Amino acid sequence: MTPVKTDCIPKQFTFKQEKLPPVVVNFQGGQVTSDAGLSLIAEIDRKLQITSRLALGFQDYRNPNKTLHPVESLLAQRIYGLIMGYEDLNDHEELRHDPMFALALGKNIGQENEPFILAGKSTLNRIEHCPENVEQGAKSRYHKISHCQEEIEKLFVDIFLESYSSPPKQITLDLDVTDDLVHGNQEQAFFNTYYGGYCYAPLYIFCGKHLLAAKLRASNVDPAEGALSELQRVIQQIRAEWNNVEILVRGDSAYSREDIMEWCESQIKVDYAFGLPQNSRLVKMTAATQSKAKQEFEQKLSTVVSFLETLFIPDTELLEQASNLIKNSIWYKTIDYQTHESWSRSRRVVTKVEYGAKGTNIRFVVTSIPTNRMSPSEVYAKKYCPRGEMENRFKEQKLELFSDRTSTHTFAGNQLRLWFSSIAYVLMNALRNKCLVKTELHNAQVGTIRTKLLKLGALITVSTRRVLIAINSSCPYQHIYATAYRYLQFLPHPG
């Protein structure tokens, strides 16, 4: 039970130990933080100007003479909180007194007469609060901080483009949707039978580990709803900087739609590889390939069984044991396929037929990559299958950066929360790519980086000459922190 303010809280706690001195615990350690690694995030944010540019997408109509916390400071505090594992606005009621957060936001913590106090939950909520049917702007009484959707969406692609020192020869854009379960009366939240609950269905676009788009959507729409418009927007912005880059658009069977494929085919140096749902016509067109795969597997199985029969007494389990010793037979084939009504033309479909002890497994991928450029096995294994890595990005977003904390009532407010989580991911990915490239954390997930490099205990001492953050001397990741710091020094200063 949380004690009320009138309750008497002991100043220290004593734990007696047999044959050992007693252990005394108190809360008089001074300015101590558990988030000393936030110094790295604040520095890379200062160098790349990510939260400061995000602030340009907001309009602040508050009276400057009565404003203590500017929008840029509010955004940085909220996003830094997500990065450090504080998912709720309520957490900031205590974090507003944390010296490490104050230093990260550029506050002076050495003035005794002016104690550092950051924004609390109510002030931070002024950004996320997007009331329905309420006037926004200078004349609004309740909502004086508004935002521009186009500017925020553009920022993600800008940061992606800046992450390259020179234009790449080719890139792959992954489209996918995930579930975002809700537990209240949020706007545009519907029951989805596939996900088994009331949820949103946000659409993401990634390029490798770079996040390019995060668009919140209702869950009662088509899985491909809005995918083409987002794809057009992102590719147009990329093309404005990189004229000659080759782009592969990749996604599961939800995106093998006529409008998406037709648009990609109309563009220069834009290809696609989408999963294709299985149907009786497609299965029938692969009958010969299925027969060859089955015949090859049975030949391998017969050879192994004959060998085992020379070593063991034949029994019913011998066949099963033999089938576990050999690999499944996999055959690839290209077929020309066109639907009866939905497709405007015939397209290349790559088939993967896998036959093993458990029977036949058939997969289809429709692609615009011509046969003379790439074999069917390369299209499937090298171009399409790596899209499974995007599931790790979803895990980072939801489990580590709380993108599913869309618990405000309004849809616009929840979209903002999704963007804040996405910007937090962008900052962490920048740290991973630019500062941890030659360390053991280069391919680590966000949660691992936070635990090992950011959640560091330290004592903060303020003097007239400096602010000293003394991290635990037994920290096992000192060398990684030193490497990250060295790489940070190589980044150009803003301006």
N, C-alpha and C positions, 0 to 999 in steps of 0.2 A: 504493500500500500504506500502511495506517495504521501509523505508527511506534509501537513499544512505549515504555513509560515510560523504559526504560534508554537509548533512542537519544538522541543528542546533536542537539538542534534549534538551528540558528544563531539568534542574536539579531537579526540584520539581514541584508538581502539587497540587493546592489548591482547595478544595471543600468547598464552603460556605454553612453553615446550619443556618436556621432561629432560633434565640434565643439560639444557641449553638456555642461553639468555632469552628473555621474552622478546617477541616481535611486536613493535609498536607501529601502528598505521595512523596517519593523519592526513588532512587535506591542506597542509601548509607548505607545500613544496615550491610555492612561488609560480612563476610563469613557465609552466610545463605544457608541452603539446605532444600529441600522438601523430601529428600530420606534418612532420618536418620535411618530408619529400615533396610537399606542395611547392617548395621553392623552385623545383625543376619545372613544374607545370606553369607557374607564374612567369618564369623566365622565357620559356618557349612561346608562351602566349604573348609576351611583350615583344619578342622578336618577330613573330609571324602576324601579330595584330589581329588575332582571330576574334576575341570577344569585343574588341574595340570596333572592328568592322561590322560585327553583328549588331552593335548598338546603333549603327547608322541606319539600320532598317526599322528603327523605332522612332516615334514622334512623341516628345515629352511636352505636354501642355501645362505642366504644373508651374506655379509661381516660383521663379528662380530664387527669390528672396526668402522663400519658405521651404526650400528643398535642401535637405542635408545629404541625401544619397543620390548622385546622378544615375542615369539609366545604365551607363557602362559599368559602374560599380555594382549595381544590382544584378546585372546579367552575369558578371564575373563571379560574384559571390555564389549565386545559384548554381552555376555550372561547375565551379570548383567543388562545391558541396557534393554534387553528383559524382564527380571524379573520385573524391575521397570516401565515397560510400554512404553519404548522408542523403537519403532518398526523399525525405519529406521537408516541407517548409517549417514544420514544427521544430526540426532539429536546429534551426538557425536562431531560436530563442537562446540557446546556450552558445552556439558557434559565434554569435555576434560579439562575444567577449573573448574569443580565442585569439591569442597574439599572433599565431601563424597565419590565420586568415587575414588579420589586419595587415600584416607585412606583405602578404601576397597581393592585397588590394592597394598597396602604396600608402598605407596609413602610418602616421608617426606614433609609435607606442612609447616614446620616451618622455612625453610631457605629462607630468603628474597632475597639473591643474586641468588638463583636457584628456580625460580617459578615452581610449579608443572604444567606440561602440559602433558596430556595424548594423546593417539593417536587420530587423526582426521579421517574423513570419508575416505580420500584417503589411509591412512596407513592401516586402518581396511579392506579396500577393497582388499588389497593384499592377504588376506586369502581366501575370497569368489570368487575372480577373477579366473575363470578356463577357459581360452580361448581355442577355438577350434584349433586343428591342430597346437598347439604351443608346442615346446619342454619344458619339465619341468625338473627342477633340477639345478645343479650348473652351467651348460652352458647356461641356459635360460636367456634371457635378460628381459623378461616381467613377468615371473611367477616363482619366486624363493622360494615359500612356497607351498609345495605339501602335500598330506595326504594319509594315508593308510586306505582304507575302512574297511578291516578286523579288524584292531585294534580298530577303532571307534565302530564298531558293537559289538565287544566283550565286550567293556566297559559297555554297558547297562546291559548285563546279569551279569557281575561281580558285579556291584553295587546292583543289585537285590539280588544276593546270599549273599552279605555281610549284607544286611538289616535284616537277620535272625540270632539270636544268636545260634540257633540249627536248624537242618533240619526239616521242617514241615512233617507231615504225608502225606498230599495230597495238591496239588495245581491245579488251573484251568487256562489254557491259552486261552485267547479270541483272535480270529482272526477277523479282520474287515477292511473294506476299506471305506474311505470317499472321498469327492470331494475337489479339490483345484483349484478353478477357476483362470484363468490367463487372462491377458488383454494386451498381447503383442505378440511378435514373439518368444516365448520361444521354445527351442528345445524339441521335442517329446510331444508337446501340441496339442491335437486333440479335435475335437468337439465330445461330448458325449451326445447322445439323452436322456439318463436317467437323467443326471444332467442338461441338457438344456444349455450347454455352452462349451467353450473351457477350458480344465482343465487338471490337473494331477489327478491320483487316487492312493494316497499313501496307502500302506499296513501297518497296525499296529498289534503288538502283545502286549497285556497287561496281567498281572496277578494281578487281583484286581486293585489297583491304581498304580501298578508298571509298568513302560514302559520298554519293553524288546526289541522291534524292531520298527523302523520307516523307511520304505523303499519307496522311491519315485518311481512311475511307470507312464508310459504313460497311457492315459485313453482309448486307443483303443485296449487294451488287455483284455483277459478273466479276470473276477473278481478274479479268483483263481490263476492267473498267478504268479508264484514265491512263492506261499503260502507254498507248500510242502518243498522247499529248505530252506526257512526261518525257518519253523517249525523244520526241521531236525537239522539245525545249533543250534537253541536255546535249543532244548531238549538234544542234545549231550553235550552242555556246562553245562547244569544243571545236567545231569547224571554224569559228571566227578566229581562233588562235592557231589551230593546227590544220592547215588546208589538206595535207596529203596523208594524214594518218589513216590506216586501214582499221575499220571498226567491225567487230563481230558482236552481234546482239544474241544473247543466250538466255534461255528460259525453259521451263517445263511445258507440259502439253497445254496449260492454260493460255499460252501466248501464241499457239500455232493458229492464228486467226488471219483471215484474208486481208483485213485492212492493215495489220502490222506487217505481214510479209510483203504485201504489194508496195507499201511505202518504202521498206528497206530495199526492195528490188529497183525502185525508181531512183535511189540515191547512188552516188558514185562512191566506190570503195566502202560500201556497207553490206555486210553479209549477216546471215542469221543461222542459228542452229537451235531448233525448238523440239521438245519431245512431242510425239504424236500418239494419240490414244489408239489402242489396238481395236481392230474390227475384223469381221469375217473375211472381207475382201483382201485386206492386207495379209492376214494369216494364210489365206489361200495362195496368194502370190509368192509366198516363201516356202511352199510345200517342198520343192526340190532341195532347197537349202536345209530344211529340217531333216529330210531323208539322209543327206550327206553327213550332217552332224551326228545323227543317230548311228549311222553305219560306222563312222570313225570311232565313236565311243565304244560301241560293242566290239569292234576289232581289238581295241586296246584292252578292254575288259577281258576278252577271251584269252589274250596272251598272258595276262597277269594270273587269271584263274588256272590256266594250264601249268604255269610255273608253281603256284602254291599247292596244286594237287600232288606235285612231286615231293613236297616237304611235309604236308599235313594230310590227315585223313579227311577226305571230302565229306562235308556236311552242309546243312542249310545256311550256316553263318558264313561259309567261305566266300560266297558271292558278295555278301554285304561288305565283308572285310576287304575283298579285292577292289570293290568300287570306291572305297575310301582311300585307296592307294594311288588312284589315277585322277588326273584333272579332267574337268568337264571339257567337252569339245565345243569350241566356239567358232562360228562361221559368220562372216559379214557379207552383205550383198547390197548393191544399189538397185533400186527399182524406180520406175517412173510411175507416179501415182497422181490421180486427180479425183476429188470428190464429185458426186453427182451434181451438187448444186452450190455449195458454199465457196468453192475455189474457182477462180477465173481461168486457171491454167494448170497444166501438168507441172509437177515439181519433183525434184530429186528427194527420195526417201531412203535413208540408210537403215538397213535392218541388221540387228544382232541376234543371232540364233544360238542359244546355249543349251546343250543337251547333256544331262548327267543322270545319276542314279535316281534323282527325284523327278525326272521328266524334262519337258521342254520349257524353256523360258525365252520369250521373244520380246524384243524392244524395238521401237521405231523412232527415228529422228528425221525431221524434215529440214532441209538445209538449202541455201542458195549457193553454197560452195560447189563449183563444177567438178566433175569426175576427173578431168585432166589436171586439176590443181591438188587434189587430195583424195587418197583412197578411202573407202568406207570405214576401214578399221581406224584410220587416223582421225576421221571426222568424229567417230563415236568416242574413242578412247582419249584422244588428246584435246579435242575441242568441246565436246559436250559433257563428258563425265566430270571434269574438274569443277563444274558448277556446284557440286555438292559441298564445296568448301564454304559456300555462302551460309550454310547452316551454322557454322562457327561464328559468323558475324552476328547472326540473330541471337545466339547465346550471349555474346558480349553485350549486345544492346539491351536484352531483356534481363538477364541474370546479374550483370555487373553494373550497368548504367541505368537501369530502371525505366526503360522506355515504355513499359507497360503500366506505369503509374499514372494512367490517364483517368484520374478520379475526380476531376472538376466536372461541373454539370454541363458546361457548354462545349460544343464541338470545337470552336475556335480556340478555347483555352487548352483543350487537350492536344490540339495540333501544336501549340506553342510548347507544351511539355515534351512532345515528341522531338521537336527541333532542339530544345535544350539538351536532351539526352544525346541527340545526334552530334551537336557541337562538342559535347563532352567526349564523345567517341573520336571525333576529328582531332581534338587536342591530344588524346592518348595515342592515337595512331601516328600523329606527327612526332611525338616523343619516341615511339617505337621505331619509326623509319629513319629519323634523323639523328637520334642520340644513342640508340641501343643496337645499331646495325651490326656491330662486331662483338656483341656480348651474348651471354646465354639466354637473355630475355628478348632477343630479336624476334623470335616467332611466338613469344609467350602471349597468352590472352590477357585482356585488360585486367581481370581480377588478380592474376598472378603478378603483374607489374605493380598493381596497387599494393598488394600484400608485402612484396619483397622490397620495393623501392620507395614507395610513397608513405606508407603507414609506419613511420619511424618515430620513436620516442626521443624527445630532446628537451633540454633545459634552455630557456631563453633568458639571457642576461643583457640588460640595457645599461650602457654607460654613455658619457658625453661624447665619446669618439666613435662608438660603433654599437651594433646590435649583434650579439653572439648567439648562434644557435648551436648548442653543444649536443650532438647526437650520441646516443649510446655507443661507447667505445668498443663493445663486443658485437656490433652490427656485422653480420656475415656478408653484407653486400656493399661494403665500402668501395671496393674496386669498381663495381658497376656504377655507383654514384659518381665516382671520379671520372669514369669514361664518359658518362652522360654530360657532366659539366664541361669536359674538354671539347666535346662536339658542339655544345651550346655556344662556346666562345667563337667557333668558326662561322656561326650564322651571322649574316649582316645585320647591323643595327637598323631599325626602322627609320625611314626618312632619308 
